Amino acid sequence: MNEPVVSVGILIQPTITFVFHGEFGCTPASPKVQGVSTASFQDGMIEWEGAFYDELVFSPLDPANAFFEIQQVIIGINFHWERKEDQQFFGGLKIMVDGDNLVAINLIGVESYLTSVISSEMSATSSLELLKAHAVISRSWLLAQVEKAVEVKTKDVTYASTVRTKDSLIRWYDREDHTLFDVCADDHCQRYQGIIRQNETVEQAVHATWGELLEYDGMICDARFSKSCGGITELFQNCWEPVDHPYLKVLRDAADDDALVDLTIEANAEQWIRSAPPAFCNTHDHAILDQVLNNYDQETTDFYRWTVSYSQEKLSQLITMRTGIDFGDILALIPVERGPSGRLIRLKIVGTKQTLIIGKELEIRKTLSTSHLYSSAFVVDTFDLKEDVPQRFLLTGAGWGHGVGLCQIGAAVMGAQGYNYHDILLHYFRGASIVKRY
């Protein structure tokens, strides 16, 4: 098996400006192009240099030395750190039409892609063993998605990610949202921010693990990761499609698995979330956190335990804005079902005009924040009743992200404590094997 090439969606906009550094060939338009170009959507076609096309593919004539830049790429979409930046990429550039927009897609070898992903996800100060572990899981996740997409096409499988009834709305979000490329470049899939983010230590980690994947029963593992599990990891099926992956077990993020607590029981979950039990990811060591968190990630000051406060007016407006449903005044947020990490899978929102159960975890996080709530592992306190309507809601929560698979902060602590990348991977992916595919 040779190094695969993947397609990465970078930007979706009506007009896209890109700059070629070095010479590129263009199919079907021109044998050589370089410098600044702008493509615009017009009448269902791509308008570029006075002509119209269904699709454009730009390929570097000297791949080792040529690269291209896309201007005003949006990163952190719908997160609190959302911003725009110019980004540079190796490989090819495809421009195609999607509705009333154009899509810029990078065609890039897996190992080059990984060098950027890990540099974007992790700090340049990360330990080599942590970076090796991340290289293996990022490679595994990516190629598992590519394999899954092929299966969906060949077997004509349909994944229904929204279940709506009179009393509930259950929705999950995964890479099946993408049909024009393998993965996107943002946190929805894996952060991929081009060659600006690359560093020598990451390149060393990628080279040291070249072609290595996590496998279970001969299949590539759908190796997930999040910033902080909050002390216990979550099950795949509680966040995405209802599929059980045996290598994504519930585990304590600690050396001692015997301390596992059943957080599907509400009383246990409340006690767990309101306390801060020992765990690999329970750290405030800035030297370790700097390994995992880029500058905009550090705009969040705590990850293991956190609080968010809303006034009655703010919460009611927020939920109406995020769901498009007028609940009236919010009376209560009631846990209906929790996963083993304490994350809410189903939450009942009770208002003066409407009551609805929502899930899964990301839908809950999107509903209760202008971007994304840190996690769905939280308990709710209400204060200041006025005519039986609470005037303030306090959410006390645990962890950052979905909590499935590898916990990045926990893995950073393990690396700092002397665990090697095999130890780290097999702690989080129980029963899996590390194999070299190419």
C-alpha positions in Angstrom: 0.0 0.0 0.0 1.5 3.3 -1.1 0.9 6.6 0.8 -2.7 7.5 0.0 -3.8 11.0 -1.2 -6.7 12.6 0.5 -9.0 15.5 -0.3 -9.4 18.2 2.3 -12.1 20.9 2.2 -10.5 24.2 3.1 -13.0 27.0 2.3 -16.6 27.3 1.0 -17.4 30.9 -0.2 -18.9 32.5 -3.4 -15.4 34.1 -4.1 -12.1 32.5 -3.3 -8.7 34.2 -3.7 -5.6 32.1 -4.0 -1.9 32.7 -4.6 0.5 30.3 -6.4 4.1 30.3 -5.1 5.9 28.5 -7.9 4.4 27.2 -11.1 1.2 25.1 -11.3 -0.5 23.5 -14.2 -4.3 23.9 -14.5 -6.8 21.3 -15.9 -8.5 22.1 -18.2 -7.5 25.7 -18.6 -3.7 26.3 -18.8 -0.4 24.5 -18.8 1.2 27.1 -16.4 -0.1 29.5 -13.8 1.4 31.4 -10.9 0.8 34.5 -8.8 -2.6 35.8 -7.5 -5.9 34.4 -8.9 -9.5 34.9 -7.9 -12.4 32.5 -8.8 -16.0 33.4 -8.4 -19.3 31.6 -8.5 -21.5 32.9 -11.4 -24.6 31.3 -13.0 -23.8 27.8 -11.7 -20.2 27.9 -13.0 -16.7 28.9 -11.9 -15.6 32.2 -13.4 -11.8 32.4 -13.6 -9.7 34.6 -15.8 -12.7 35.5 -18.0 -13.8 32.0 -18.8 -16.3 29.5 -17.2 -15.6 26.0 -15.9 -17.4 23.2 -14.0 -14.2 22.3 -12.1 -10.6 23.5 -11.9 -7.6 21.4 -10.7 -4.2 23.1 -10.1 -1.2 20.8 -9.8 2.3 21.8 -8.8 4.9 21.4 -11.5 7.6 21.1 -8.9 5.9 19.6 -5.8 8.9 19.9 -3.5 9.2 23.6 -3.9 5.8 24.9 -5.0 2.8 25.7 -2.7 -0.3 27.8 -2.8 -2.0 30.2 -0.4 -5.8 30.6 0.2 -6.8 33.9 1.7 -9.3 34.5 4.5 -9.8 30.9 5.5 -12.3 30.6 8.4 -11.0 28.6 11.4 -12.8 27.5 14.5 -16.1 27.7 12.7 -18.9 28.4 15.3 -16.5 28.1 18.2 -15.7 31.0 20.5 -12.2 31.4 18.8 -13.6 31.7 15.3 -11.4 33.9 13.1 -9.9 34.2 9.6 -6.4 33.8 8.4 -4.4 33.3 5.2 -3.1 29.7 4.9 -0.5 28.0 2.7 -0.6 24.4 1.4 1.5 21.9 -0.4 -0.1 19.6 -3.0 -2.9 20.3 -5.5 -5.8 22.7 -5.4 -9.3 21.7 -6.7 -12.0 24.4 -7.1 -15.6 23.1 -7.6 -19.2 24.3 -7.4 -21.4 23.6 -4.4 -24.8 25.2 -4.6 -24.2 29.0 -4.7 -20.7 28.7 -3.5 -17.3 27.5 -4.6 -15.3 24.9 -2.6 -11.5 25.0 -2.3 -10.1 21.5 -1.8 -6.5 20.5 -1.1 -5.3 17.2 -2.6 -2.5 16.1 -0.4 -0.5 13.0 0.7 -1.6 11.5 4.0 1.8 12.0 5.7 2.0 15.7 4.7 -1.5 16.2 5.8 -0.7 14.6 9.2 2.3 16.9 9.7 0.0 19.9 9.5 -2.8 18.4 11.5 -0.6 17.5 14.4 1.1 20.9 14.3 -2.4 22.5 14.2 -3.8 20.4 17.0 -0.7 20.4 19.3 1.9 22.9 20.4 5.5 22.8 19.1 6.6 22.1 22.7 4.8 18.7 22.8 6.8 15.7 23.8 7.9 13.4 21.0 5.9 10.4 22.5 2.7 12.4 22.6 3.2 13.5 19.0 3.9 10.0 17.9 0.6 8.8 19.5 -1.2 11.6 17.9 0.2 10.8 14.5 -1.1 7.2 14.8 -4.6 8.1 15.9 -4.9 11.0 13.3 -3.7 8.7 10.5 -6.1 5.9 11.7 -9.1 8.2 12.0 -8.5 9.7 8.5 -8.1 6.4 6.7 -11.0 4.9 8.6 -13.2 7.7 7.3 -11.9 7.1 3.7 -12.7 3.4 4.0 -16.1 4.1 5.4 -17.0 6.5 2.6 -16.1 3.8 0.1 -18.3 1.4 1.9 -21.2 3.8 1.9 -20.9 4.3 -1.8 -20.5 0.7 -2.8 -23.2 -0.7 -0.5 -25.5 2.4 -0.9 -25.7 2.8 2.9 -27.6 5.7 4.3 -26.9 7.2 7.7 -29.9 9.0 9.3 -28.4 11.5 11.7 -31.6 13.3 12.8 -34.6 11.6 14.5 -37.5 14.1 15.1 -40.7 13.2 17.0 -43.3 15.4 18.6 -41.5 15.3 22.0 -37.8 15.0 21.0 -35.1 16.0 18.6 -32.1 13.6 18.5 -29.2 14.6 16.1 -25.6 13.9 15.7 -22.9 15.3 13.5 -20.0 13.4 11.8 -17.9 13.5 8.7 -20.8 12.1 6.7 -21.8 15.7 6.5 -19.1 16.0 3.7 -19.8 14.6 0.3 -17.4 16.6 -1.9 -14.2 15.7 -0.1 -12.8 13.2 2.4 -12.5 15.5 5.4 -12.8 19.2 6.2 -10.0 21.3 7.6 -11.7 22.5 10.8 -12.5 21.1 14.3 -15.5 19.3 12.8 -13.0 16.7 11.5 -9.3 17.5 12.4 -7.7 20.9 12.4 -5.6 21.2 9.3 -4.1 24.7 8.8 -1.4 24.2 6.2 2.3 24.4 6.2 2.5 27.5 8.4 1.9 25.3 11.5 4.5 22.7 10.7 7.5 22.1 13.0 10.5 19.8 13.0 9.5 17.7 16.1 6.1 16.9 14.5 7.9 15.9 11.2 10.1 13.6 13.3 7.0 12.0 14.9 5.2 11.5 11.6 8.4 10.0 10.0 8.9 7.7 13.0 5.4 6.3 12.7 5.1 6.4 8.9 2.2 4.2 7.8 1.4 3.0 11.4 -2.3 2.5 12.2 -4.5 1.3 15.0 -6.3 -1.9 14.0 -9.0 -4.0 15.7 -9.9 -7.4 14.2 -8.2 -6.5 11.0 -10.1 -3.2 10.5 -8.7 0.3 10.9 -9.8 1.9 14.1 -12.1 4.9 14.0 -9.7 6.6 16.5 -11.4 9.6 18.1 -9.9 12.2 20.4 -10.9 15.2 22.4 -9.2 17.9 24.6 -10.3 16.6 28.0 -12.5 13.6 28.9 -13.1 15.0 32.4 -11.8 11.8 34.1 -13.8 9.0 32.3 -14.1 8.4 28.6 -17.4 8.2 26.7 -18.8 5.6 24.3 -18.8 6.2 20.5 -22.5 5.4 20.1 -23.5 8.1 22.6 -22.0 10.8 20.4 -22.5 9.6 16.8 -24.2 6.8 15.0 -25.4 3.8 17.1 -22.4 1.6 16.4 -20.4 -0.2 19.1 -16.6 0.0 18.6 -15.1 -2.5 21.1 -11.7 -0.6 21.2 -13.5 2.6 22.4 -14.3 1.3 25.9 -15.3 3.3 29.0 -12.2 3.8 31.1 -10.8 5.9 33.9 -8.2 8.4 32.6 -5.9 7.1 35.3 -3.4 4.3 35.9 -5.9 2.6 38.2 -9.0 1.4 36.3 -10.6 0.1 39.5 -11.8 3.6 40.4 -14.4 3.6 37.6 -17.7 5.1 38.8 -21.1 4.5 37.1 -22.0 8.0 36.0 -25.2 6.9 34.2 -26.7 7.1 37.7 -27.7 10.7 38.3 -26.6 11.0 41.9 -23.1 9.6 41.0 -22.8 11.9 38.0 -23.7 15.0 40.2 -21.2 14.0 42.9 -18.5 13.3 40.2 -19.0 16.6 38.3 -19.1 18.7 41.4 -15.8 17.3 42.6 -12.4 16.9 40.9 -11.2 13.3 41.3 -7.6 12.5 40.3 -7.1 11.7 36.6 -4.3 12.1 34.0 -6.2 15.1 32.6 -6.8 16.7 36.0 -3.8 19.1 35.7 -3.1 22.8 35.8 0.6 22.4 34.9 1.1 25.1 32.3 4.1 23.4 30.8 2.0 20.3 30.0 -1.1 22.3 28.9 1.1 24.3 26.5 2.0 21.0 24.7 -1.7 20.5 23.8 -3.2 24.0 23.5 -2.5 26.5 20.8 -2.8 30.2 21.8 -6.5 30.5 21.0 -7.3 27.2 22.9 -5.8 28.8 26.0 -8.5 31.5 25.9 -10.4 28.8 27.8 -8.9 28.8 31.3 -10.0 25.5 32.7 -10.9 22.2 31.1 -11.3 19.5 33.8 -14.0 21.4 35.7 -15.8 24.6 34.6 -18.9 26.8 35.3 -21.2 28.8 33.0 -23.9 31.2 34.3 -26.9 32.4 32.4 -29.7 34.8 33.3 -33.3 33.7 32.6 -33.5 36.2 29.7 -30.2 35.2 28.2 -30.8 31.5 28.4 -34.3 31.8 26.9 -33.1 34.0 24.0 -30.1 31.6 23.4 -32.2 28.5 23.2 -34.7 30.1 20.9 -32.0 31.4 18.7 -30.1 28.1 18.5 -33.1 25.8 18.0 -35.5 28.1 16.2 -38.2 27.1 18.7 -39.8 29.5 21.1 -39.8 27.8 24.5 -41.0 30.9 26.3 -39.3 31.4 29.7 -37.1 28.4 30.5 -38.3 26.7 33.7 -35.8 23.8 33.9 -33.1 21.8 32.2 -33.7 18.2 33.3 -31.2 15.3 32.7 -33.0 12.4 30.9 -30.0 10.1 30.0 -26.3 10.2 30.7 -23.4 8.2 29.2 -20.8 6.6 31.3 -18.6 9.7 31.4 -21.5 11.7 32.9 -22.1 13.4 29.5 -25.8 14.1 28.8 -27.1 12.1 25.8 -30.7 13.4 26.3 -31.7 16.6 28.0 -35.3 17.9 28.6 -35.8 21.6 28.1 -38.9 22.8 29.9 -40.3 26.2 29.0 -43.6 28.0 29.6 -44.5 27.5 25.9 -42.7 24.3 24.9 -41.1 21.2 26.3 -38.7 19.1 24.2 -36.0 16.4 24.8 -32.8 17.1 22.8 -29.7 15.0 22.1 -27.1 13.8 21.3 -24.2 15.4 23.2 -23.1 17.9 20.5 -26.7 19.0 19.9 -27.0 19.8 23.6 -23.7 21.7 23.5 -24.8 23.7 20.5 -28.1 24.6 22.0 -26.7 25.9 25.3 -24.0 28.1 23.9 -23.5 30.7 21.1 -20.7 28.4 19.9 -20.3 25.1 21.7 -20.6 24.4 25.4 -17.3 22.8 26.6 -19.0 19.5 27.1 -22.4 18.0 27.9 -21.2 16.6 31.2 -22.9 19.2 33.5 -25.3 19.6 36.3 -27.7 22.6 36.7 -28.5 24.8 39.6 -31.3 27.4 39.5 -31.6 30.6 41.6 -33.9 33.5 42.5 -37.4 32.2 41.8 -39.8 34.9 40.5 -43.4 33.8 40.1 -42.1 30.2 39.9 -39.6 31.0 37.1 -35.9 30.7 37.9 -34.0 34.0 37.2 -30.5 32.4 37.0 -29.1 29.1 35.8 -25.6 27.9 36.7 -24.0 25.0 34.8 -21.2 23.2 36.5 -19.4 20.9 34.0 -16.6 18.4 33.4 -14.2 18.0 30.4 -13.9 19.7 27.0 -15.3 17.9 23.9 -17.0 14.6 23.4 -14.7 12.5 25.6 -14.4 9.5 23.2 -11.1 7.8 22.6 -7.8 9.6 23.4 -7.9 12.5 25.9 -5.3 15.0 24.6 -4.5 16.6 28.0 -4.4 13.1 29.7 -2.1 11.8 27.0 0.2 14.9 27.4 0.4 14.1 31.2 1.2 10.5 30.4 4.0 11.6 28.0 5.4 13.9 30.7 5.3 10.9 33.2 7.5 8.8 30.9 4.9 6.6 29.1 5.8 5.9 25.5 3.4 6.3 22.6 2.5 2.6 22.5 1.6 2.8 26.2 -0.5 6.0 25.6 -2.4 4.5 22.6 -3.1 1.2 24.3 -4.4 2.9 27.4 -7.1 4.7 25.4 -7.8 2.1 22.7 -8.2 -1.1 24.6 -7.7 -4.3 22.6 -6.3 -2.5 19.5 -3.1 -3.3 17.8 -0.5 -1.0 16.2 0.4 -2.2 12.7 2.4 -0.7 9.8 0.2 -0.6 6.6 2.7 1.1 4.3 
